[in-house]
Amino acid sequence: MAKERIIETVDENGHNISFKLLDIIPFENKEYALVQNPKVEDNDDSIVLMRLISEEGGGYSFETIDDDDEFEKVSEYVDEIINAVDEDEE
């Protein structure tokens, strides 16, 4: 079993928030992360799609996707991946 990867990020109010990193998805020369609040794991609404930003020194930061068009395109791509995996499992 793979080890859980917990990440911490800071919200716009300066509060630390922990998320479980579910997957990193490359799309159109950018990377996106599917993260989930570990306190609400059984709810699909707890899964959040964020942009992954490489920082100097090898670190990463996570950003919300404010552009509606970008969010829609990435969401559709993620849905395609999930549906393909679901079909393979049937």
PyMOL commands that set and color helices and strands:
alter all, ss='L'
color gray80, all
select helices_A, chain A and resi 38-40+44-46+68-89
alter helices_A, ss='H'
color red, helices_A
select strands_A, chain A and resi 6-10+16-27+30-36+47-54+60-63
alter strands_A, ss='S'
color yellow, strands_A
deselect
rebuild
show_as cartoon
